[in-house]
Amino acid sequence: MSTTSQSLPSKFRALVCPDDRSDIGIKELPMPEAIPGSVIVKIISTSAEHSMLNIMAGQVPGLTVPTPFVPGTRAIGRVAAVGPDATTLEPGQLVMLDPFIRGRDNPDVQLLWGAGVFGGDPRAIKLNKESWKDGMTAEYVRAPLENTYVLDEKRLLGSPSDGGLGYTTGDLMHIPRQVVAYGGLRGINLQAGETIIVAPATGAYSGAAVEVASAMGARVIAVGRNLEILKAVAAANPRVEIVQLKNNVEEDLAALQKFGTIDAYIDISPHIANDSTHVRSCMMALKQYGRVSLMGVLQNDIAIPYAMAVLKNITIRGQYMYEKEHVRGIIKLAESGVLKYGKTAGHEVLGRFGLNDWEKAFEAAKNGTGHGKISLVEP
């Protein structure tokens, strides 16, 4: 028996990608029940990620997509109903939905709710298709209890005159991006006062890594090709230096070494950076016992400076997503006011679109990629 703040409609609207992917569009679906282990959330805002167009088309290498499904991987919403085993969540609460689901009886089983499964694990594919295939580009969604995080609405959305931070729900849609970077930074135990390279630093997720590393008290060397975006990222965050890549190992290494001792490096490269030389340059710039976090989606193998890694005792860690404690940690950084959002943080809302305009939302996302830019669907 579920608990609701009001009676829910019997149906709701959602963006549905069918089996044959030929008739993607808005459909009416039956309202799910808040069964044990779940909560029904009314969506306020969800991000339209440009990569979702490729996901819906079945064009992402290594990703198994459980069609038919409702796409959408991150959202801010309000609890509409809770299952009988909820102990903290209550109807009416403002919440953030996290897409990284792990098996309750085996955390090695992992999936991206609203997107699919990387790696082809049959257990994850089964969990995805039978329990959590329908994501957040919808008026309502059934969410796992453990992926539903309560936000301090008064603090985040309240007026500054009343002790609030004055953000909008759209501003808060940057938090789910930042938690990806936070997982990588925590994975290599980044400490306040250390110096870290973020390369590249001009994308949606890599730019978020600059924001989070700076908020954690680190000095950041933001690396990339687009000098204009690098300057904007540096202007919006304290303790950020910039290096424009030349795609020449020796030149880029010399530019990095000018900043002295460098403790760590996080890489969130997109697939289009497959042939870049920056990974080698950044690794070679590290100090003795330096640490590397690899979080990108490069499809090609990379040339690691093997002898240097041995002589400098370099730790290289692959990092896929994050832990539950990292989600809670990034929310604390947001609620404390250490992380900034909105125009002062260099963030730009490319547009707010209703469900019927989902194609415009994804098109805006496709044409407006880069640090701080976001396209929103607000059902």
Secondary structure as UniProt FT lines:
FT   STRAND          3..4
FT   STRAND          11..17
FT   TURN            19..20
FT   STRAND          25..30
FT   TURN            36..37
FT   STRAND          38..47
FT   HELIX           51..56
FT   TURN            57..58
FT   TURN            61..62
FT   STRAND          63..64
FT   STRAND          75..82
FT   TURN            84..85
FT   TURN            91..92
FT   STRAND          94..97
FT   STRAND          100..102
FT   TURN            107..108
FT   STRAND          110..112
FT   TURN            113..115
FT   STRAND          116..118
FT   HELIX           122..130
FT   STRAND          140..144
FT   HELIX           145..147
FT   STRAND          148..150
FT   HELIX           153..157
FT   HELIX           160..162
FT   TURN            169..170
FT   HELIX           171..174
FT   HELIX           175..187
FT   TURN            188..189
FT   TURN            192..193
FT   STRAND          195..199
FT   HELIX           204..215
FT   TURN            216..217
FT   STRAND          219..224
FT   HELIX           227..236
FT   TURN            238..239
FT   STRAND          240..244
FT   HELIX           249..257
FT   TURN            258..259
FT   STRAND          264..267
FT   HELIX           271..273
FT   TURN            274..275
FT   HELIX           278..284
FT   TURN            288..289
FT   STRAND          291..294
FT   HELIX           306..311
FT   TURN            312..313
FT   STRAND          315..318
FT   HELIX           324..336
FT   HELIX           343..345
FT   STRAND          348..353
FT   HELIX           355..357
FT   HELIX           358..367
FT   TURN            371..372
FT   STRAND          373..377
//
